[in-house]
Amino acid sequence: MRTIPPEIRVQSIRNGVEINSHPLKIKIDNSDFFKSIGIRPVWSVLQDSAVKGNRAVLDYMAKQAHKKNALLGPNAKTVAEIANTKPGLIWSKIDFIPKEAPHISWEDGYVDINFKKDQRVVDIIPGRIEFRYIPYRVEIYAEKWIKEYPPEQAS
């Protein structure tokens, strides 16, 4: 036979504070700023380049036809004379100060704070008694005594 005492187990689960940060999403719109300093969006530059390429091919074809006609006329010019003709004056303007500033805005940007209480887990194991029965061999002997009853009287 064995006696096992009761047992109590206490376990602490720490939860504490949970902090989730959602950062700011900054939006910067530079389109007006770039336009003011002469930088255009890529799609606009590509579209203008395609138009200029088409115009350059047509101008080249027109110049070639004009040159051919010039050589055929009474005031014929050589190719060197045509190449040496000076173009008209080209005016340019440089402006270093941007007219527009970038537009900066933001959205979101908040913090979630969640507090969770700690948990206690208590396990109680009651006391008990354990015993083990080990069977054994029992032999019973019976002897027969011959006796008279009532006993004999001695005479």
N, CA and C atoms as a LAMMPS dump frame, in Angstrom:
ITEM: TIMESTEP
0
ITEM: NUMBER OF ATOMS
465
ITEM: BOX BOUNDS ff ff ff
-5.0000000000000000e+02 5.0000000000000000e+02
-5.0000000000000000e+02 5.0000000000000000e+02
-5.0000000000000000e+02 5.0000000000000000e+02
ITEM: ATOMS id mol type element x y z
1 1 1 N 0.86 -1.162 0
2 1 2 C 0 0 0
3 1 3 C 0.913 1.234 0
4 2 1 N 0.493 2.226 -0.794
5 2 2 C 1.289 3.45 -0.892
6 2 3 C 0.34 4.642 -0.908
7 3 1 N 0.688 5.709 -0.17
8 3 2 C -0.11 6.931 -0.113
9 3 3 C 0.605 8.009 -0.936
10 4 1 N -0.131 8.605 -1.891
11 4 2 C 0.424 9.68 -2.729
12 4 3 C -0.241 10.976 -2.298
13 5 1 N 0.553 11.988 -1.886
14 5 2 C -0.049 13.234 -1.381
15 5 3 C -0.635 14.059 -2.538
16 6 1 N -1.554 14.986 -2.229
17 6 2 C -2.117 15.849 -3.288
18 6 3 C -1.035 16.795 -3.837
19 7 1 N -1.273 17.271 -5.076
20 7 2 C -0.289 18.134 -5.732
21 7 3 C -1.026 19.287 -6.412
22 8 1 N -0.472 20.484 -6.301
23 8 2 C -1.031 21.672 -6.95
24 8 3 C 0.055 22.256 -7.852
25 9 1 N -0.293 22.453 -9.14
26 9 2 C 0.638 23.056 -10.102
27 9 3 C 0.035 24.376 -10.581
28 10 1 N 0.806 25.458 -10.482
29 10 2 C 0.365 26.778 -10.923
30 10 3 C 1.301 27.218 -12.049
31 11 1 N 0.708 27.566 -13.186
32 11 2 C 1.488 28.005 -14.339
33 11 3 C 0.979 29.381 -14.763
34 12 1 N 1.904 30.307 -15.024
35 12 2 C 1.543 31.654 -15.47
36 12 3 C 1.849 31.791 -16.952
37 13 1 N 0.866 32.252 -17.714
38 13 2 C 1.065 32.533 -19.139
39 13 3 C 1.026 34.042 -19.286
40 14 1 N 2.142 34.614 -19.684
41 14 2 C 2.24 36.068 -19.801
42 14 3 C 1.778 36.504 -21.185
43 15 1 N 0.792 37.377 -21.202
44 15 2 C 0.297 37.933 -22.462
45 15 3 C 0.79 39.354 -22.652
46 16 1 N 0.613 40.196 -21.672
47 16 2 C 1.146 41.549 -21.716
48 16 3 C 0.473 42.444 -22.733
49 17 1 N 1.282 43.28 -23.385
50 17 2 C 0.785 44.292 -24.311
51 17 3 C 1.199 43.903 -25.726
52 18 1 N 0.245 44.011 -26.645
53 18 2 C 0.523 43.76 -28.06
54 18 3 C 0.358 45.084 -28.801
55 19 1 N 1.429 45.522 -29.466
56 19 2 C 1.41 46.804 -30.171
57 19 3 C 1.628 46.545 -31.654
58 20 1 N 0.69 46.994 -32.472
59 20 2 C 0.809 46.893 -33.927
60 20 3 C 0.87 48.308 -34.492
61 21 1 N 1.911 48.565 -35.25
62 21 2 C 2.098 49.887 -35.826
63 21 3 C 1.743 49.856 -37.303
64 22 1 N 0.92 50.79 -37.715
65 22 2 C 0.561 50.952 -39.121
66 22 3 C 1.189 52.265 -39.582
67 23 1 N 2.302 52.189 -40.314
68 23 2 C 3.028 53.417 -40.639
69 23 3 C 2.275 54.307 -41.623
70 24 1 N 2.728 55.538 -41.685
71 24 2 C 2.165 56.502 -42.628
72 24 3 C 2.453 56.073 -44.057
73 25 1 N 1.531 56.348 -44.928
74 25 2 C 1.749 56.152 -46.359
75 25 3 C 1.831 57.539 -46.97
76 26 1 N 3.043 57.919 -47.331
77 26 2 C 3.258 59.261 -47.865
78 26 3 C 3.059 59.235 -49.373
79 27 1 N 2.295 60.196 -49.867
80 27 2 C 2.057 60.34 -51.299
81 27 3 C 2.689 61.654 -51.753
82 28 1 N 3.568 61.564 -52.741
83 28 2 C 4.222 62.754 -53.282
84 28 3 C 3.849 62.857 -54.753
85 29 1 N 3.217 63.961 -55.116
86 29 2 C 2.832 64.209 -56.502
87 29 3 C 3.775 65.266 -57.068
88 30 1 N 4.714 64.83 -57.907
89 30 2 C 5.716 65.728 -58.477
90 30 3 C 5.387 66.167 -59.9
91 31 1 N 4.244 65.805 -60.419
92 31 2 C 3.971 66.072 -61.838
93 31 3 C 4.011 67.574 -62.153
94 32 1 N 3.364 68.417 -61.334
95 32 2 C 3.39 69.866 -61.587
96 32 3 C 4.79 70.441 -61.381
97 33 1 N 5.498 69.901 -60.381
98 33 2 C 6.867 70.353 -60.12
99 33 3 C 7.762 70.068 -61.324
100 34 1 N 7.697 68.85 -61.858
101 34 2 C 8.531 68.488 -63.008
102 34 3 C 8.139 69.278 -64.259
103 35 1 N 6.838 69.526 -64.433
104 35 2 C 6.405 70.322 -65.583
105 35 3 C 6.967 71.741 -65.504
106 36 1 N 7.02 72.284 -64.28
107 36 2 C 7.497 73.664 -64.142
108 36 3 C 8.988 73.799 -64.421
109 37 1 N 9.76 72.722 -64.27
110 37 2 C 11.19 72.806 -64.585
111 37 3 C 11.505 72.178 -65.937
112 38 1 N 10.472 71.801 -66.67
113 38 2 C 10.673 71.334 -68.044
114 38 3 C 10.812 69.832 -68.203
115 39 1 N 10.551 69.069 -67.176
116 39 2 C 10.609 67.608 -67.277
117 39 3 C 9.187 67.098 -67.392
118 40 1 N 8.935 66.376 -68.464
119 40 2 C 7.586 65.876 -68.702
120 40 3 C 7.505 64.398 -68.349
121 41 1 N 6.309 63.881 -68.179
122 41 2 C 6.155 62.449 -67.908
123 41 3 C 6.637 61.616 -69.103
124 42 1 N 7.021 60.388 -68.814
125 42 2 C 7.593 59.504 -69.842
126 42 3 C 6.61 59.279 -70.985
127 43 1 N 5.346 59.039 -70.682
128 43 2 C 4.381 58.755 -71.749
129 43 3 C 4.232 59.953 -72.686
130 44 1 N 4.324 61.164 -72.122
131 44 2 C 4.216 62.369 -72.948
132 44 3 C 5.447 62.519 -73.844
133 45 1 N 6.632 62.227 -73.283
134 45 2 C 7.869 62.319 -74.069
135 45 3 C 7.855 61.309 -75.211
136 46 1 N 7.397 60.088 -74.938
137 46 2 C 7.344 59.056 -75.988
138 46 3 C 6.363 59.436 -77.089
139 47 1 N 5.234 59.966 -76.705
140 47 2 C 4.242 60.365 -77.697
141 47 3 C 4.78 61.506 -78.571
142 48 1 N 5.413 62.498 -77.946
143 48 2 C 5.983 63.611 -78.714
144 48 3 C 7.126 63.15 -79.613
145 49 1 N 7.925 62.184 -79.11
146 49 2 C 9.033 61.663 -79.925
147 49 3 C 8.502 60.955 -81.166
148 50 1 N 7.409 60.222 -81.024
149 50 2 C 6.819 59.542 -82.182
150 50 3 C 6.322 60.57 -83.206
151 51 1 N 5.684 61.64 -82.718
152 51 2 C 5.197 62.693 -83.62
153 51 3 C 6.371 63.389 -84.303
154 52 1 N 7.436 63.699 -83.527
155 52 2 C 8.611 64.358 -84.094
156 52 3 C 9.313 63.453 -85.112
157 53 1 N 9.37 62.155 -84.828
158 53 2 C 9.979 61.222 -85.775
159 53 3 C 9.231 61.193 -87.092
160 54 1 N 7.921 61.155 -87.007
161 54 2 C 7.085 61.172 -88.212
162 54 3 C 7.291 62.482 -88.974
163 55 1 N 7.316 63.607 -88.243
164 55 2 C 7.513 64.919 -88.858
165 55 3 C 8.906 64.993 -89.494
166 56 1 N 9.943 64.424 -88.847
167 56 2 C 11.31 64.465 -89.383
168 56 3 C 11.402 63.706 -90.698
169 57 1 N 10.743 62.565 -90.778
170 57 2 C 10.766 61.784 -92.03
171 57 3 C 10.095 62.578 -93.146
172 58 1 N 8.941 63.184 -92.845
173 58 2 C 8.252 63.969 -93.874
174 58 3 C 9.07 65.198 -94.283
175 59 1 N 9.705 65.871 -93.318
176 59 2 C 10.552 67.026 -93.64
177 59 3 C 11.749 66.619 -94.491
178 60 1 N 12.36 65.489 -94.146
179 60 2 C 13.507 65.015 -94.924
180 60 3 C 13.091 64.728 -96.364
181 61 1 N 11.963 64.088 -96.518
182 61 2 C 11.482 63.793 -97.871
183 61 3 C 11.203 65.103 -98.624
184 62 1 N 10.649 66.094 -97.935
185 62 2 C 10.366 67.381 -98.584
186 62 3 C 11.661 68.097 -98.967
187 63 1 N 12.667 68.048 -98.078
188 63 2 C 13.951 68.682 -98.377
189 63 3 C 14.631 68.012 -99.577
190 64 1 N 14.566 66.709 -99.609
191 64 2 C 15.193 65.991 -100.727
192 64 3 C 14.514 66.364 -102.048
193 65 1 N 13.221 66.462 -102.003
194 65 2 C 12.508 66.852 -103.228
195 65 3 C 12.849 68.292 -103.598
196 66 1 N 12.947 69.177 -102.601
197 66 2 C 13.288 70.575 -102.855
198 66 3 C 14.708 70.7 -103.416
199 67 1 N 15.652 69.918 -102.827
200 67 2 C 17.027 69.946 -103.304
201 67 3 C 17.115 69.471 -104.756
202 68 1 N 16.388 68.45 -105.038
203 68 2 C 16.409 67.926 -106.412
204 68 3 C 15.849 68.972 -107.37
205 69 1 N 14.773 69.617 -106.963
206 69 2 C 14.189 70.659 -107.802
207 69 3 C 15.131 71.86 -107.918
208 70 1 N 15.883 72.174 -106.838
209 70 2 C 16.812 73.304 -106.873
210 70 3 C 17.951 73.033 -107.844
211 71 1 N 18.407 71.812 -107.891
212 71 2 C 19.503 71.466 -108.81
213 71 3 C 19.045 71.528 -110.262
214 72 1 N 17.777 71.302 -110.463
215 72 2 C 17.276 71.297 -111.825
216 72 3 C 16.965 72.708 -112.345
217 73 1 N 16.788 73.667 -111.434
218 73 2 C 16.384 75.007 -111.851
219 73 3 C 17.551 75.853 -112.348
220 74 1 N 17.254 77.089 -112.769
221 74 2 C 18.29 77.962 -113.295
222 74 3 C 19.295 78.416 -112.234
223 75 1 N 18.858 78.54 -111.019
224 75 2 C 19.767 78.915 -109.928
225 75 3 C 20.162 77.663 -109.145
226 76 1 N 20.735 76.736 -109.763
227 76 2 C 21.063 75.452 -109.156
228 76 3 C 22.134 75.618 -108.091
229 77 1 N 22.007 74.859 -106.941
230 77 2 C 22.974 74.888 -105.851
231 77 3 C 23.584 73.503 -105.703
232 78 1 N 24.81 73.501 -105.25
233 78 2 C 25.464 72.218 -104.983
234 78 3 C 25.048 71.741 -103.593
235 79 1 N 25.36 70.503 -103.306
236 79 2 C 25.028 69.93 -101.998
237 79 3 C 25.794 70.656 -100.907
238 80 1 N 27.033 71.023 -101.14
239 80 2 C 27.837 71.743 -100.153
240 80 3 C 27.217 73.09 -99.842
241 81 1 N 26.718 73.795 -100.881
242 81 2 C 26.084 75.088 -100.651
243 81 3 C 24.805 74.933 -99.818
244 82 1 N 24.108 73.881 -100.093
245 82 2 C 22.873 73.64 -99.322
246 82 3 C 23.226 73.329 -97.871
247 83 1 N 24.29 72.512 -97.644
248 83 2 C 24.697 72.143 -96.288
249 83 3 C 25.221 73.337 -95.524
250 84 1 N 25.841 74.304 -96.198
251 84 2 C 26.44 75.459 -95.531
252 84 3 C 25.454 76.592 -95.277
253 85 1 N 24.255 76.469 -95.717
254 85 2 C 23.303 77.538 -95.451
255 85 3 C 23.033 77.597 -93.957
256 86 1 N 23.021 78.783 -93.395
257 86 2 C 22.847 78.961 -91.955
258 86 3 C 21.364 79.009 -91.61
259 87 1 N 21.014 78.326 -90.54
260 87 2 C 19.62 78.411 -90.097
261 87 3 C 19.368 79.758 -89.437
262 88 1 N 18.131 80.07 -89.211
263 88 2 C 17.785 81.328 -88.56
264 88 3 C 18.202 81.31 -87.094
265 89 1 N 18.018 82.407 -86.384
266 89 2 C 18.382 82.498 -84.985
267 89 3 C 17.462 81.625 -84.121
268 90 1 N 18.066 80.998 -83.133
269 90 2 C 17.307 80.149 -82.201
270 90 3 C 17.348 80.826 -80.835
271 91 1 N 16.176 81.069 -80.292
272 91 2 C 16.094 81.693 -78.983
273 91 3 C 15.798 80.608 -77.95
274 92 1 N 16.444 80.719 -76.782
275 92 2 C 16.175 79.767 -75.704
276 92 3 C 15.98 80.527 -74.406
277 93 1 N 15.284 79.918 -73.517
278 93 2 C 15.018 80.54 -72.229
279 93 3 C 15.354 79.529 -71.144
280 94 1 N 16.11 79.932 -70.163
281 94 2 C 16.466 79.054 -69.05
282 94 3 C 15.81 79.612 -67.798
283 95 1 N 15.122 78.753 -67.106
284 95 2 C 14.435 79.156 -65.881
285 95 3 C 14.761 78.116 -64.821
286 96 1 N 15.5 78.496 -63.786
287 96 2 C 15.972 77.54 -62.788
288 96 3 C 15.055 77.407 -61.591
289 97 1 N 14.152 78.325 -61.42
290 97 2 C 13.293 78.276 -60.244
291 97 3 C 12.012 77.546 -60.616
292 98 1 N 11.695 76.435 -59.941
293 98 2 C 10.439 75.746 -60.263
294 98 3 C 9.244 76.596 -59.854
295 99 1 N 8.228 76.542 -60.665
296 99 2 C 7.018 77.324 -60.41
297 99 3 C 6.097 76.62 -59.399
298 100 1 N 6.166 75.303 -59.364
299 100 2 C 5.29 74.524 -58.477
300 100 3 C 6.141 73.676 -57.533
301 101 1 N 5.68 73.555 -56.319
302 101 2 C 6.343 72.672 -55.347
303 101 3 C 5.668 71.297 -55.386
304 102 1 N 6.36 70.259 -54.97
305 102 2 C 5.705 68.947 -54.9
306 102 3 C 4.547 68.978 -53.902
307 103 1 N 3.506 68.246 -54.214
308 103 2 C 2.355 68.135 -53.315
309 103 3 C 2.526 66.871 -52.485
310 104 1 N 2.625 67.063 -51.177
311 104 2 C 2.859 65.947 -50.262
312 104 3 C 1.615 65.756 -49.412
313 105 1 N 1.14 64.508 -49.348
314 105 2 C -0.003 64.177 -48.494
315 105 3 C 0.266 62.812 -47.872
316 106 1 N -0.531 62.448 -46.889
317 106 2 C -0.354 61.153 -46.248
318 106 3 C -1.708 60.613 -45.832
319 107 1 N -1.693 59.314 -45.585
320 107 2 C -2.899 58.64 -45.106
321 107 3 C -2.487 57.542 -44.157
322 108 1 N -3.453 56.99 -43.478
323 108 2 C -3.251 55.959 -42.448
324 108 3 C -2.367 56.501 -41.342
325 109 1 N -1.506 55.677 -40.816
326 109 2 C -0.615 56.072 -39.738
327 109 3 C -1.289 56.044 -38.384
328 110 1 N -1.392 54.85 -37.799
329 110 2 C -1.957 54.741 -36.462
330 110 3 C -1.332 53.541 -35.758
331 111 1 N -1.552 53.45 -34.462
332 111 2 C -0.978 52.386 -33.644
333 111 3 C -2.112 51.692 -32.896
334 112 1 N -2.141 50.362 -32.977
335 112 2 C -3.099 49.555 -32.206
336 112 3 C -2.388 49.054 -30.951
337 113 1 N -2.985 49.302 -29.79
338 113 2 C -2.427 48.797 -28.54
339 113 3 C -3.499 47.922 -27.901
340 114 1 N -3.183 46.655 -27.749
341 114 2 C -4.11 45.702 -27.137
342 114 3 C -3.45 45.114 -25.896
343 115 1 N -4.124 45.255 -24.769
344 115 2 C -3.62 44.69 -23.522
345 115 3 C -4.381 43.419 -23.222
346 116 1 N -3.651 42.357 -22.988
347 116 2 C -4.272 41.093 -22.618
348 116 3 C -3.779 40.717 -21.225
349 117 1 N -4.728 40.36 -20.361
350 117 2 C -4.349 39.989 -19.003
351 117 3 C -3.579 38.67 -19.018
352 118 1 N -2.687 38.538 -18.048
353 118 2 C -1.961 37.277 -17.905
354 118 3 C -2.938 36.189 -17.476
355 119 1 N -2.595 34.967 -17.786
356 119 2 C -3.463 33.843 -17.443
357 119 3 C -2.775 32.977 -16.393
358 120 1 N -3.573 32.444 -15.493
359 120 2 C -3.07 31.495 -14.499
360 120 3 C -3.762 30.168 -14.749
361 121 1 N -2.97 29.15 -14.831
362 121 2 C -3.506 27.807 -15.007
363 121 3 C -3.168 27.034 -13.737
364 122 1 N -4.215 26.56 -13.051
365 122 2 C -4.016 25.829 -11.801
366 122 3 C -4.508 24.398 -12.018
367 123 1 N -3.597 23.454 -11.852
368 123 2 C -3.948 22.032 -11.943
369 123 3 C -3.865 21.445 -10.541
370 124 1 N -4.965 20.818 -10.111
371 124 2 C -4.994 20.185 -8.791
372 124 3 C -5.097 18.683 -8.997
373 125 1 N -4.151 17.987 -8.439
374 125 2 C -4.171 16.526 -8.503
375 125 3 C -4.456 16.049 -7.079
376 126 1 N -5.632 15.455 -6.841
377 126 2 C -5.972 15.04 -5.469
378 126 3 C -5.089 13.881 -5.004
379 127 1 N -4.975 13.796 -3.68
380 127 2 C -4.201 12.688 -3.108
381 127 3 C -4.926 11.368 -3.324
382 128 1 N -4.168 10.299 -3.272
383 128 2 C -4.779 8.991 -3.496
384 128 3 C -3.966 7.921 -2.779
385 129 1 N -4.597 6.827 -2.67
386 129 2 C -3.931 5.665 -2.059
387 129 3 C -3.872 4.586 -3.123
388 130 1 N -2.68 4.08 -3.302
389 130 2 C -2.516 2.987 -4.26
390 130 3 C -2.185 1.733 -3.464
391 131 1 N -2.824 0.71 -3.848
392 131 2 C -2.473 -0.57 -3.214
393 131 3 C -2.476 -1.636 -4.282
394 132 1 N -1.73 -2.648 -3.963
395 132 2 C -1.613 -3.743 -4.912
396 132 3 C -1.853 -5.033 -4.14
397 133 1 N -2.745 -5.802 -4.648
398 133 2 C -3.067 -7.078 -4.031
399 133 3 C -2.26 -8.149 -4.739
400 134 1 N -1.443 -8.805 -3.957
401 134 2 C -0.656 -9.911 -4.51
402 134 3 C -1.255 -11.19 -3.944
403 135 1 N -1.89 -11.945 -4.792
404 135 2 C -2.53 -13.167 -4.275
405 135 3 C -1.462 -14.158 -3.773
406 136 1 N -1.862 -14.881 -2.771
407 136 2 C -0.944 -15.897 -2.25
408 136 3 C -1.707 -17.198 -2.144
409 137 1 N -0.987 -18.234 -1.822
410 137 2 C -1.573 -19.571 -1.797
411 137 3 C -2.014 -19.897 -0.376
412 138 1 N -3.224 -20.249 -0.287
413 138 2 C -3.769 -20.619 1.025
414 138 3 C -4.077 -22.122 0.999
415 139 1 N -3.512 -22.805 1.953
416 139 2 C -3.819 -24.238 2.072
417 139 3 C -4.498 -24.463 3.415
418 140 1 N -5.551 -25.129 3.355
419 140 2 C -6.305 -25.433 4.577
420 140 3 C -6.231 -26.936 4.786
421 141 1 N -5.756 -27.29 5.976
422 141 2 C -5.675 -28.716 6.341
423 141 3 C -6.722 -28.972 7.423
424 142 1 N -7.418 -29.977 7.253
425 142 2 C -8.383 -30.36 8.285
426 142 3 C -8.074 -31.786 8.735
427 143 1 N -7.97 -31.981 10.051
428 143 2 C -7.74 -33.317 10.581
429 143 3 C -8.993 -33.745 11.343
430 144 1 N -9.24 -34.948 11.254
431 144 2 C -10.428 -35.467 11.931
432 144 3 C -9.99 -36.096 13.248
433 145 1 N -10.546 -35.586 14.291
434 145 2 C -10.27 -36.135 15.608
435 145 3 C -11.468 -36.963 16.009
436 146 1 N -11.2 -38.05 16.343
437 146 2 C -12.315 -38.887 16.759
438 146 3 C -12.48 -38.703 18.261
439 147 1 N -13.524 -38.144 18.578
440 147 2 C -13.837 -37.948 19.977
441 147 3 C -15.314 -38.249 20.128
442 148 1 N -15.575 -38.717 21.208
443 148 2 C -16.964 -38.984 21.45
444 148 3 C -17.546 -37.785 22.154
445 149 1 N -18.745 -37.64 21.871
446 149 2 C -19.41 -36.553 22.536
447 149 3 C -20.663 -37.075 23.178
448 150 1 N -20.966 -36.727 24.13
449 150 2 C -20.277 -36.154 25.234
450 150 3 C -19.067 -37.044 25.632
451 151 1 N -18.11 -36.474 26.212
452 151 2 C -16.918 -37.247 26.538
453 151 3 C -17.236 -38.39 27.517
454 152 1 N -16.406 -39.355 27.383
455 152 2 C -16.614 -40.504 28.28
456 152 3 C -16.258 -40.122 29.705
457 153 1 N -17.012 -40.777 30.597
458 153 2 C -16.783 -40.526 32.014
459 153 3 C -15.82 -41.589 32.522
460 154 1 N -14.926 -41.171 33.175
461 154 2 C -13.968 -42.117 33.71
462 154 3 C -14.615 -42.811 34.934
463 155 1 N -14.562 -44.042 34.947
464 155 2 C -15.207 -44.705 36.05
465 155 3 C -14.278 -45.07 37.148
